[in-house]
Each structure stands twice: as structure tokens, then as C-alpha cells.
Amino acid sequence: MKSKVAAEAVRKMNPNINIDAYIDPVGPETEHLYSDDFFEQLNGVVNALDNVKARQYIDRRCLYYQKPLIDSGTMGTKASVQVVVPFLTEPYSATHDPADASIPMCTLRNFPNLIEHTIEWARDNFEGLFTIPAQQVEEFIRDSNQFAKRISQCNTSADKNEMIENVKQILASERPKTFFDCIVWARNIFQKQFYNNIAQLLYNFPLDHVTKTGERFWSGNKRCPHPIEFDVSDKTHLDFIVAASNLIAYIYGIPQVLDHSKIASEVVKVKVPNFEPKTGVKIHENDEEIRAEMEEQSRQSVTTSNNGEEEIKEILAQLPKADKIRDIQIHPHEFEKDNDTNFHIDYIVATANLRAENYDIETADRSKIKRIAGHIIPAIATTTAMVTGLVCLEVYKLFQGQKNIESYRNSFANLALSFFSFSEPVPPTRKKVKINLMYKFE
């Protein structure tokens, strides 16, 4: 564990130091360990956590026990330090970083032009195939009436139909019995995602399609795609089949097969239907069209909603009977980037690169895709060393008992730009409370 390794390293630097290393995480579930007695004995807390949720939790605990907190963090070449002193500065949770810029939905769905777009699409695709539907089925098996009630509360009919279809497909129409069934499922998913959907997009918007203003549709950031014919001799194609078939097998508790050659010999036996374009399929050209359709569906759902009890009965009538699925065990996948044996990264790598091939986008290697899909930002020793020094400067001020807010500094730096900024902490929000003899403090 990092805490133990760090403690051992500190002891080597200074054998006279007293340091205790804890390996249990800090959170609501471990408050019996990090209890009142634990926090009361502290003079202060120095944070170096890797997520906002944990930082906010520690901030709440320090606020409750009135302990000073120095929070620090790094992100590549960027670093920051925030000082929190009870009754002197605002708490950590008083401010929030702006949300990261998101990729437009229409770009992800139909018009990617960067490998980052196809990786994000692959990540969402993983959730949509191997996590969310299986979780919904688990919920249905656990309490079918409660699940039907939740469906009835969905904002749009599209959301309701999607949840119903997810359950029906996993428990009935797409339920595999053998690993060969899993291979068949994977082969059909390949055909749907990398051939049929692309062919349908080209049917709606042919290569020579022009916009209402007379401009070429496939121009600028819109790359004209091409369907991919499955080729078992192509490593990426086979990697997709191996990963997808093993992922779906795990969901149903079917023994997995790791032998690529065995899967290759079986997948060539699978026959897939020829593509036939569908008329009347609406493909949105931009996010405005997507939002307009969602708003319209929401309005229609409000005007056409049935009596609650009647709608729940109608939903249950469409779903498998509870007595027929009681013994089925479903195991959803929770995305885990650091396990190279669970096929999660294997699937996302193959899917992202196949979609990139659809749109003639340069493919990426496994390490880059894993880094982007897992939101991994490499740590840089110089950034860590710098921010540690800045933290220590503020710790000295706390030990000196500085009571003036002007004595402390929040720090922001970016070594890539040689940028350093120091600011005085913001004082806490003050509220005037009028009390009398009958006032009750909550």
C-alpha cells in the first residue's frame, strides 16, 4: 500500500520520526475507525487525494471537528494548494471547478473526427451493452413490481421502451446457453455496429448529399464513413469477437474461452443477415435536433401517461414472468481499467479502433486508449515535489499559529507554461442570526 511505502521512506530519511500508516480508506463506511477520538487528537489534516468526492468528505469532517485542512493535488504539470482554516477561510467545498467540456452528442453518435471521440463512444458502448442492461435485469429479478414502477416514472416513452427491451433481450431473445451462442451474439454486434449502422448512415446521407444551403454534407469536421466487412484474419476484428463473447459469457455465468484460434474457427461458421436499408430512420445532424426531439418526447409522455397502476400492469405484461426467471443469475460488468484479464480494456481498444477505421481516423495503441478511457493522467515527479514544498510552507504557518488570513496563500501552478499564481484565501460566508431566549440551535 502507498501509505506503508511512504511511511517506510520517511523513516529512512528521519529515524526519529513517529509515523503510523493506515491502509483503510477514509469514508462513511470506515467512520468506526476514523472516529471522534481519531479526529480529536489531530492538529490538522493534509490532503493528497485523487478524487473530488473524497476531498469533499474530508472537508466535511474537518469542518465538523474544526480542524485546519491543507488540500493539494496534481494533474500532469498542473498543481494546486488550498488552505482551509476554521473561522478564517471558506471550506474546500464552497467552490467547484467548472465542468469539463463535453463532446457534442451528435459527434459521438454519428460524426466522430478524432480518436478521442471513438474512445468515448467505445466507453459508452461498453456501459450500454455490459453494465446498464444487466443492472436493470438484476433490479427486475429482485423486485419486478418496483422495477415496473420505476419504468412508469421515466420521462419519455423512448426511455421506457429501452428499459423494457433491455430486460426482454437479456432474459429471452438474446439469452445465450453456450459459449458458441456468445460468439454468435458478438458477431452480430460487430455487424450491427461497424457495418449496418454505418451503411444506414450512408443511406440517409449519401456521399453526394448536400445541405439546405447547398453545401456538401460530408465536409469540414464530418468525415464520410465506410462499412467494415468482417475478416477473421484481421487481428482487431478477432480481438473484438474474443472480448465481446467473453464479456457476455461472464454476464450469464457461462464458462469463458480464452483460446483465440478456437473462437476464430467458430466465428466463421456464423451467418449474419444481409444489410437492408430502412426508410424513415431519423438520424440527427446536430445536438439541437437531438434536444428538440427529447423535449417533444417528454411533452408527449406527459400528455399520454396512463393511470399509474394500469401502466405498471401493462409494463409487467410485456416482461418475462417472475417464476420463469427466478433461478437466473446475472452478473453486470463494472468497468475496471487495471485488470488486464477481464476483457474490459480489450473490448474498448478493439471497439475504438474499429470505429476509427470506419471513419478513416488514425487508430491508437492500447496504452493510449487505456489512458483516455480510464481518465489516467501520469504523475510527474517534479510537479509532486513542487506542490509538496508549497504545502509545507502553509503547514509551517499553521504551526506558527498565524491568525491573519493575509498570512496564508492558495497556490496554482502549471510547469508546462512556467505559470505560478498565489492568492489570499477567501474568507467564509458570514450570516447574521437574530436570537432570543426562545431560540433553539439545531
N, C-alpha and C positions, 0 to 999 in steps of 0.2 A: 504494500500500500504506500501511496505517496507520502502520507503523514509520517509513517515509520522511517522511510528512507530519508526524509528531510530531517527528522529528529536525530538520526544517526550521524548525518553530515554535520549538523550543528554541534553535536558533542565532540566531533573530531576537531572542529575549529576552536571550541572552548569547553574543555572537560569539566569546568566548574559550574556550568550552566545547569539549571534544573528544568527539564522539559518532559512533558507527558504527551505521548502520541495516542490519539483516538482514531479508531478505524470505522466507527459507526457514523452514518450520515446524520446531518443535523436537519430535523424536520418535525412536523407534528407527531409522526409515529415514534420518535425517539425522545419525546419530552420527559419520559421517565428517567432517561439517562442525563440529559441536559436540563435538569430540573431547576427549581428555585435555588437550591443550595449551590448548584454549579454556577449559575449566573451571578448570585450574590457575592461570590468570592472573587469575581473578576474586577480588575481596574478599568478594563476596556476591551474592545474587540477589533481585530484587524482582519478584514475580509480579502480573500482572493478566490472567489467562487466563479463558476463557469456558466451560470445561467441567472436570468433576472428573477425568476421565481424564488430561488434560494436566497438571493440578495435581499429581496423584499421580506422574506420570512425572518432573516436575521435582523433586519432593520426594525421589524415589529417587536422582536424580543428585546432588543437594546432599548427601544422606546419604552417598553413596559417596565424594564428594570432600571431605566435611567442610566444607561452605560454609554460612554462615548464609543463611536464607531468610525473606523477609517476604512473606507471601501476602495478597492483598486481593481483594475482589470486591464487586460491587453487584448489586442486583436491585430495580429501581424505586427506592423510597425507602429500601430496606434496604441496609446495608453492613456489612462485617466486615474486620478485620485480624487476622492470626495471625502471631506471631513464632516462628521456629524457629532456635535457636542450638545448634550441635553440643555434645553432652555436658551441655547446660544445660537444654534443654526437650525435650518429646516432639516427634516429627516430625509433619508435617501429616497423614499417612495413618494415624496412630494412632487417630483418631476419625472417625466418619462421621455425617453428618446423617441424621435419621430419614427414612424413605421417605415420599414424598408420598402423601396419602390417595387411594386409587383409587376409581373409580366402580364400584358393585356390578355384577357381570356381568349379572344379570337386568334391571337398569335399562337398561344399554346395549342388550341384545338385544331386549327387548320393552316396557319401560315407561319411556321417557325422559320427563322433565318440564322440562328446561332445554335451551337451545340448546347449552350445553357438552356435553351428553350426545350430541346428534345430530352435533356436530362430531367428537367422539371416535369415534363409530360410523362416520362417513364416513372418518376416517383409517384405522381398522382395515379397513374395506371396501376401500379403495384397495390396501392391502397384500395382502388376500386375493384380489383379482382380478388385479392387475397386477404384483405383485412375487413373492410366495411361490410360486405355481404355476409361473411362468416360470423361477424359480431351480431348482425341483425338476426341471423338464424339462431344463434345462441340465446338471444333475448326472446325469440319466439318460442323456442323449446322450453325455456324456463317459465314463461307465463304468456300464453297465447292471447289471452284477453287483454292484458296490459299492453302487449305489443300492438294489437289491433287498435286499441285506444290511442296509442301514440301515432300510428299511421293516420288516424282520422283527424289529428290535430295539425298535420302538415299544411303548409301554406298553399301549396299548389297541387293540382292533380298529377303533374309530372313526378313530383316527389313521392306521392302516394303510390303511383304505379311502379316506380323504380323499386321501392322497398318490397312491394308485393312480388314483383318479378324476381328480385334477388332471392327471396325465400323459396319461391317455386322452382327456380333453376337449381339451387344448391340441393334442395331436398328431393327433387323429382326429375325434371327434364335433363339436367346436366350432371346428375349424380353418378360418378364412376364406381364400378365394382372391382375392377382390376387395374393394374398399372398400365396395361395397354389402353384401357379407356382413358386414362390420364394423358397418354401420348396423343390419342385422337383429339381430346379436348385442346391440348396445346397446339396441335397442328391447325385446328380450326380457328383458334385465336390468332395465330400467325396470319392465316389467310384473311381474316377479318380486318386486322389492324394494319397490315402492310401491303395488302393488295386491294381488297374490296372497298374499304373506306377511301383509299386514295383514288381508285377508279371512279367511285361515286362523286368525289370532289371534282374530278376532271370532266365528268358527265355534266355536272351543274355549271362548271366554269371551264370550258374548253381552252386550249392553248391560244386561240384567236379571239377569245372573249374580250369585249370592251365594256367600259363603264358607261353610265348615263351621260357622262361628259365627253365620251368619245375616246378616252384614254385606254391604253392596253391594261387589262386587268392584272395580268401576270407581269408586273414591272415594279421597280423600286425594291422595297423590302419583301415583296411577295415572290417567293421562289416557286416556279411551276414544278410540282412533284411528278414522280413516276411510280407505278406499282412495282412491287418486287415479287418475282416468281420464286417460289421456294426451291432451294438447291441444297440437298443434304450434304454435298461435298463442301459447302461454304461453312467455315468454322462458326461464324456469327449466327447463321441460321440454326445450326445444330445446337449451339450453346443456348439459344432461346428455347428450343424444344426441351432440352435437358432440364433447364431451370424451371420452366413453366410446368412441366409434367411432374417434377418432384415437389414443387410448391403446392400444387393442387392435391397430390397424393397425401401430403402431410395433413392437409385440412381434414381429409376423410379417414385418416389413420391407416392408409394403405402403405405397405412396406415400400420404401423408396428403392430406386435402381440408380446406381452411380456409374455404371458401365456405358460410356458414350457409344461404343460400337454396337452394343445390344440395342440401345434406343434408336440408333441410326438405321439398323436393319428392320426395325418395327415401323418407324415413321414412314418409310417409303411405301408401306402397304396401305396407308390411309388414303382414302379417296375423298376429295373435297368437291362440293358442287361448283360448277362454273359460275362466274360472276354475271349477274343480270342487273343492269341499272334500274333504279327505282325512280318513277316520276313523282313529283310532288314533295320530294325531300327538301326541306328548308335548311340551307347552310348559311349561317350568318357571316357577313363580310366585315363587321366591326362590333365593338363592345356595346355601342349604342343600340344596335338591333337586339343584342342579347338581353340588355336591361329592359328594353321595351317589351320583349316577349315575356320576360319573367314578371313584370308588373301586370301585364294583361292576364297571365295565368293566375296571379294572385287575386285579381279582381274577380275573375270567373269562379275561382274556388269559393270566394265569399258569397257570391250570388247563387251558386248551385249547391251549397253544402246542405246535406240532409240532416234529419234528426240524429243526434249523437248515437243513441242506442241502435237505431236502424242501420246507420252507416257501419258501426262496429260489426253487426251481424253480417252485412254484405261483404265486408273485408274478410271475416273469418270463413265465409262460404267459398272464397277464392283460394284460401290457403290449405295446405295439407292437413288432414285430421290428426289431432294430437296423439291418438292411440297408435298411429302408424309410424310416428317418428320419435316416439319416446326413448327408444334404445339407441338412437343415432348419436354418435359423439362427433362434434365439430370442433376443430382447433384453429382459430384465427391466427394469422401471422402478425406479429408486432415487429415493425421494421427495426432491424439491428445491423448496423453497418460494420461492426467489429468482429462478427463471426463469419469466417470465410467458408464455413461448411453448411450454412443454412440456405444457400442459393439466392439470398436477397440481393446482394450486390451483383451476382452473376446475372440475374434477371434484368436488373436496371441497366447494367452495362450493355447487354445484348439488345434490349429494347431501345435504349437511347441511340445506339449506333445504327440500328436498322431504320429508325425514323429519320436519322440524319442522312442515311443513304437514300431514303425516299425523296428527300428534298435537296440532294446534292450538297449537303453540308459536310465539312470536314469532320471525320469521326475523331474520337478521343480514346486515350488508353484507360485502363482500369483505374489507375491511381487518381487520375484527374476526375473521372466520373464519380468515384467514391468520395473524393474530397468535396465536390459540388453537391452531390445528393445528400451526403451526411453533414453538410454545413461545417466542414472541418477547416479551420484556419490554423496553419502551422505556427507554433510558438517560436519566437526569435529571442535568443539569449540576451542580446543587447537591450531589447525593449524591456524584458523582465528585470534586468539589472538596474536599468534607469528608474523604472517605476518603484522598485524596492527602495532605492535611495530616497525618492520623493516621499514615500510612506514613512520612512524612518525619521525624516525631518519633522513631519507632523506629529509622530509619536513623542519626540523629544519635547515638543511644545505642550503636549498633554501632561507629560510627567513634570514639566516645569509649573503646571497649574495656571497656564495662561487663561485669563477670564475675558479678554477683549477679542471680539470677532475679527478685528483687524489683524490679529497676530497669525491667523490661520490662512491657508491658501488651498483652493481646489486647483488641480493641475490637469492640463490637457496637452498631449504631445503627439507628433507624427514624425518619426525619424526619417521617413522617406522624403519628407518635404523640409526637414530641419525646422519644424514648426513647434514652438513651445508657448503655451499660454497659461497664465496664472491669474486666478480671480479670487476675490474675497467671498467666502461662503454667504449664502442668502440667509438672513435671519428668519426665524419661524413666524408663521402667521399668528397674529395676536387677536384675541377676541375679548370683548368686554362683557362680562357676565354680571348682571344685577342679581344680588341675593338678598334674602330677608330671613327672618327667624324660621319661616316655614319652608325654606329652600331645601330640596333633597338632592344630594350629589349622587349621580349614577356611575 
